[in-house]
Amino acid sequence: MKRLKEASTWAGVAGILQALKAFLPQHAAVIDGLTVVAGAVAAVVPEKGTPAQDVAK
């Protein structure tokens, strides 16, 4: 459940949905809508872990 709070998880979900669209072309509009939602969540949710600024130290 902790992974649901990370942006990379939602970006991965969006990628999987787009791959799924190739197998379910009749549901392309619904899958595109879900992809947009997952992408928006990925854009808003911060990535956990070490920030890039701290890695250089």
N, CA, C and O atoms as a MOPAC input file, in Angstrom:
PM7 MOZYME 1SCF
protein

 N      0.81600 1    -1.19700 1     0.00000 1
 C      0.00000 1     0.00000 1     0.00000 1
 C      0.86400 1     1.26700 1     0.00000 1
 O      0.42200 1     2.31900 1    -0.46300 1
 N      2.08300 1     1.16800 1     0.51400 1
 C      2.95800 1     2.33800 1     0.52500 1
 C      3.33900 1     2.75600 1    -0.88600 1
 O      3.55900 1     3.93900 1    -1.14600 1
 N      3.41800 1     1.78800 1    -1.80500 1
 C      3.80600 1     2.09700 1    -3.19000 1
 C      2.75400 1     2.93500 1    -3.89800 1
 O      3.07500 1     3.61100 1    -4.87500 1
 N      1.51500 1     2.91300 1    -3.43900 1
 C      0.46800 1     3.71400 1    -4.07300 1
 C      0.69600 1     5.20700 1    -3.87800 1
 O      0.07000 1     6.02600 1    -4.55100 1
 N      1.57900 1     5.55900 1    -2.97000 1
 C      1.86200 1     6.96800 1    -2.70100 1
 C      3.09700 1     7.46100 1    -3.45100 1
 O      3.61300 1     8.53600 1    -3.14500 1
 N      3.57800 1     6.68900 1    -4.43000 1
 C      4.75900 1     7.08200 1    -5.19500 1
 C      4.39800 1     7.30200 1    -6.65100 1
 O      3.58100 1     6.58100 1    -7.22300 1
 N      5.02100 1     8.30900 1    -7.23800 1
 C      4.72200 1     8.68800 1    -8.61400 1
 C      5.09900 1     7.60100 1    -9.61100 1
 O      4.40700 1     7.40600 1   -10.61000 1
 N      6.18600 1     6.89700 1    -9.34700 1
 C      6.63000 1     5.86700 1   -10.30300 1
 C      5.62200 1     4.73100 1   -10.42800 1
 O      5.50900 1     4.11900 1   -11.49000 1
 N      4.90100 1     4.44800 1    -9.36900 1
 C      3.87200 1     3.41300 1    -9.42700 1
 C      2.77000 1     3.82400 1   -10.38700 1
 O      2.32900 1     3.02100 1   -11.20800 1
 N      2.32700 1     5.05800 1   -10.29100 1
 C      1.24400 1     5.53600 1   -11.15600 1
 C      1.70000 1     5.67400 1   -12.60100 1
 O      0.91600 1     5.45000 1   -13.52300 1
 N      2.95800 1     6.03900 1   -12.80400 1
 C      3.48100 1     6.09500 1   -14.16500 1
 C      3.54800 1     4.69100 1   -14.75500 1
 O      3.28800 1     4.50400 1   -15.94400 1
 N      3.88600 1     3.72200 1   -13.94800 1
 C      3.89300 1     2.33100 1   -14.39300 1
 C      2.51000 1     1.83000 1   -14.74000 1
 O      2.33300 1     1.10200 1   -15.71700 1
 N      1.52600 1     2.21600 1   -13.94200 1
 C      0.13200 1     1.84400 1   -14.22700 1
 C     -0.29500 1     2.43500 1   -15.56200 1
 O     -0.95500 1     1.76500 1   -16.35500 1
 N      0.07500 1     3.68000 1   -15.81400 1
 C     -0.27500 1     4.31500 1   -17.08600 1
 C      0.37300 1     3.57200 1   -18.25500 1
 O     -0.25800 1     3.39100 1   -19.29600 1
 N      1.60600 1     3.14900 1   -18.09500 1
 C      2.28900 1     2.39800 1   -19.14100 1
 C      1.65100 1     1.04900 1   -19.40200 1
 O      1.50700 1     0.63100 1   -20.55100 1
 N      1.27600 1     0.38000 1   -18.34800 1
 C      0.60700 1    -0.91900 1   -18.49500 1
 C     -0.74500 1    -0.75600 1   -19.17900 1
 O     -1.12500 1    -1.57800 1   -20.01400 1
 N     -1.46700 1     0.29300 1   -18.83100 1
 C     -2.75900 1     0.54000 1   -19.47200 1
 C     -2.60000 1     0.77300 1   -20.96700 1
 O     -3.40400 1     0.28600 1   -21.76100 1
 N     -1.57400 1     1.51000 1   -21.35400 1
 C     -1.36000 1     1.75000 1   -22.77600 1
 C     -0.97600 1     0.46800 1   -23.50700 1
 O     -1.36000 1     0.28200 1   -24.66100 1
 N     -0.23500 1    -0.40800 1   -22.86400 1
 C      0.08900 1    -1.70400 1   -23.47300 1
 C     -1.15600 1    -2.56900 1   -23.58100 1
 O     -1.31800 1    -3.31300 1   -24.54800 1
 N     -2.01900 1    -2.47500 1   -22.60800 1
 C     -3.26000 1    -3.24400 1   -22.60900 1
 C     -4.18800 1    -2.80500 1   -23.73900 1
 O     -4.98800 1    -3.59500 1   -24.24000 1
 N     -4.07400 1    -1.56200 1   -24.12700 1
 C     -4.92500 1    -1.02300 1   -25.19100 1
 C     -4.71600 1    -1.76000 1   -26.51200 1
 O     -5.64100 1    -1.84900 1   -27.31900 1
 N     -3.53400 1    -2.28000 1   -26.73900 1
 C     -3.26500 1    -3.03300 1   -27.96700 1
 C     -4.06900 1    -4.32900 1   -28.01400 1
 O     -4.40900 1    -4.80800 1   -29.09600 1
 N     -4.37200 1    -4.89200 1   -26.86200 1
 C     -5.11300 1    -6.14300 1   -26.79800 1
 C     -6.62000 1    -5.94100 1   -26.69000 1
 O     -7.39300 1    -6.85900 1   -26.96200 1
 N     -7.03600 1    -4.74500 1   -26.29600 1
 C     -8.46200 1    -4.43800 1   -26.14200 1
 C     -8.80200 1    -3.15200 1   -26.89500 1
 O     -9.17300 1    -2.15800 1   -26.27000 1
 N     -8.68500 1    -3.15100 1   -28.20300 1
 C     -8.91500 1    -1.90500 1   -28.95200 1
 C    -10.34800 1    -1.38500 1   -28.84500 1
 O    -10.58300 1    -0.19000 1   -29.02200 1
 N    -11.29300 1    -2.25200 1   -28.56200 1
 C    -12.67500 1    -1.80400 1   -28.44000 1
 C    -12.89600 1    -0.95200 1   -27.18700 1
 O    -13.90000 1    -0.24700 1   -27.08700 1
 N    -11.97400 1    -1.01400 1   -26.24500 1
 C    -12.07000 1    -0.22500 1   -25.00900 1
 C    -11.02500 1     0.88500 1   -24.96900 1
 O    -10.66800 1     1.36000 1   -23.89000 1
 N    -10.53800 1     1.29700 1   -26.11900 1
 C     -9.44600 1     2.27200 1   -26.19100 1
 C     -9.80600 1     3.59200 1   -25.51400 1
 O     -8.96500 1     4.17700 1   -24.83300 1
 N    -11.02000 1     4.06500 1   -25.68200 1
 C    -11.41000 1     5.35100 1   -25.08900 1
 C    -11.40400 1     5.28200 1   -23.56100 1
 O    -10.95700 1     6.21800 1   -22.89900 1
 N    -11.89100 1     4.19200 1   -23.01100 1
 C    -11.91200 1     4.02800 1   -21.55500 1
 C    -10.48600 1     3.89600 1   -21.02300 1
 O    -10.13700 1     4.49000 1   -20.00300 1
 N     -9.67700 1     3.12100 1   -21.71500 1
 C     -8.29400 1     2.92700 1   -21.28900 1
 C     -7.51900 1     4.24000 1   -21.37100 1
 O     -6.70600 1     4.53300 1   -20.49500 1
 N     -7.76200 1     5.02900 1   -22.41300 1
 C     -7.10900 1     6.33600 1   -22.50500 1
 C     -7.52200 1     7.24200 1   -21.34900 1
 O     -6.69300 1     7.97700 1   -20.81400 1
 N     -8.77700 1     7.19700 1   -20.96600 1
 C     -9.24500 1     7.98800 1   -19.82700 1
 C     -8.57200 1     7.57500 1   -18.53000 1
 O     -8.16800 1     8.42000 1   -17.73100 1
 N     -8.45400 1     6.26500 1   -18.32600 1
 C     -7.78200 1     5.77500 1   -17.12600 1
 C     -6.29200 1     6.11900 1   -17.14000 1
 O     -5.69800 1     6.38100 1   -16.09500 1
 N     -5.70400 1     6.11600 1   -18.31900 1
 C     -4.30100 1     6.48500 1   -18.45300 1
 C     -4.08700 1     7.95000 1   -18.08600 1
 O     -3.10400 1     8.29500 1   -17.43100 1
 N     -5.00100 1     8.79600 1   -18.50500 1
 C     -4.89700 1    10.22200 1   -18.16800 1
 C     -4.98800 1    10.41600 1   -16.65700 1
 O     -4.24200 1    11.21100 1   -16.08500 1
 N     -5.89200 1     9.69800 1   -16.01600 1
 C     -6.03700 1     9.80900 1   -14.56100 1
 C     -4.76500 1     9.33100 1   -13.86300 1
 O     -4.26300 1    10.00000 1   -12.96000 1
 N     -4.24300 1     8.18000 1   -14.27800 1
 C     -3.01900 1     7.65900 1   -13.66900 1
 C     -1.84200 1     8.60600 1   -13.90500 1
 O     -1.01500 1     8.80400 1   -13.01500 1
 N     -1.76600 1     9.18700 1   -15.09400 1
 C     -0.70600 1    10.14500 1   -15.38200 1
 C     -0.82300 1    11.40400 1   -14.54700 1
 O      0.18800 1    11.95500 1   -14.10900 1
 N     -2.03900 1    11.86300 1   -14.32100 1
 C     -2.24300 1    13.04900 1   -13.49000 1
 C     -1.85200 1    12.77700 1   -12.04500 1
 O     -1.24700 1    13.62500 1   -11.38900 1
 N     -2.19500 1    11.60300 1   -11.55700 1
 C     -1.79900 1    11.23900 1   -10.19200 1
 C     -0.28200 1    11.17200 1   -10.10000 1
 O      0.29900 1    11.62000 1    -9.11200 1
 N      0.36700 1    10.61500 1   -11.12200 1
 C      1.83200 1    10.52400 1   -11.12800 1
 C      2.47200 1    11.91000 1   -11.12900 1
 O      3.54400 1    12.10500 1   -10.55600 1
 N      1.82100 1    12.85700 1   -11.76400 1
 C      2.37200 1    14.21200 1   -11.82100 1
 C      2.22000 1    14.94800 1   -10.49700 1
 O      3.02000 1    15.82900 1   -10.18300 1
 N      1.20500 1    14.59800 1    -9.72300 1
 C      0.91000 1    15.31400 1    -8.48500 1
 C      1.59500 1    14.68900 1    -7.27200 1
 O      2.04200 1    15.40400 1    -6.37600 1
 N      1.67900 1    13.36500 1    -7.24000 1
 C      2.22200 1    12.66200 1    -6.08900 1
 C      3.74800 1    12.74900 1    -6.10800 1
 O      4.36600 1    12.46100 1    -7.13300 1
 N      4.36200 1    13.13900 1    -4.99700 1
 C      5.82500 1    13.20800 1    -4.97600 1
 C      6.44000 1    11.81600 1    -4.89400 1
 O      5.84900 1    10.88600 1    -4.34400 1
 N      7.62800 1    11.70000 1    -5.44900 1
 C      8.36600 1    10.43600 1    -5.37900 1
 C      9.06600 1    10.36400 1    -4.02200 1
 O      9.71900 1    11.32300 1    -3.61200 1
 N      8.93600 1     9.25800 1    -3.34000 1
 C      9.60700 1     9.06900 1    -2.04600 1
 C     11.05200 1     8.67100 1    -2.30800 1
 O     11.42200 1     8.33700 1    -3.43300 1
 N     11.84600 1     8.71100 1    -1.27900 1
 C     13.24200 1     8.30100 1    -1.43100 1
 C     14.17300 1     9.48200 1    -1.28500 1
 O     13.78300 1    10.54300 1    -0.79900 1
 N     15.38700 1     9.29000 1    -1.70400 1
 C     16.40600 1    10.31900 1    -1.55700 1
 C     16.26600 1    11.37000 1    -2.64700 1
 O     16.28800 1    11.03400 1    -3.83200 1
 N     16.12200 1    12.63100 1    -2.27200 1
 C     16.06000 1    13.67700 1    -3.28400 1
 C     17.37500 1    13.79200 1    -4.04900 1
 O     18.43500 1    13.47300 1    -3.51100 1
 N     17.31500 1    14.23200 1    -5.26200 1
 C     18.50400 1    14.32600 1    -6.11700 1
 C     19.55900 1    15.25000 1    -5.52900 1
 O     20.75000 1    15.02800 1    -5.74700 1
 N     19.15700 1    16.28000 1    -4.78900 1
 C     20.11800 1    17.21500 1    -4.20800 1
 C     20.96800 1    16.53900 1    -3.13700 1
 O     22.13900 1    16.87900 1    -2.97100 1
 N     20.38500 1    15.57800 1    -2.40600 1
 C     21.12100 1    14.91900 1    -1.33400 1
 C     22.08200 1    13.85800 1    -1.84500 1
 O     23.01700 1    13.48500 1    -1.13500 1
 N     21.87800 1    13.36900 1    -3.04600 1
 C     22.73200 1    12.33200 1    -3.60300 1
 C     24.13100 1    12.88500 1    -3.86700 1
 O     25.11500 1    12.16300 1    -3.70700 1
 N     24.23500 1    14.13900 1    -4.26200 1
 C     25.53200 1    14.75300 1    -4.60200 1
 C     26.39300 1    14.99500 1    -3.35300 1
 O     27.60500 1    15.17300 1    -3.47400 1
 N     25.80500 1    15.00300 1    -2.19500 1
 C     26.56300 1    15.30600 1    -0.96300 1
 C     27.41800 1    14.15500 1    -0.51100 1
 O     28.10800 1    14.26000 1     0.50400 1

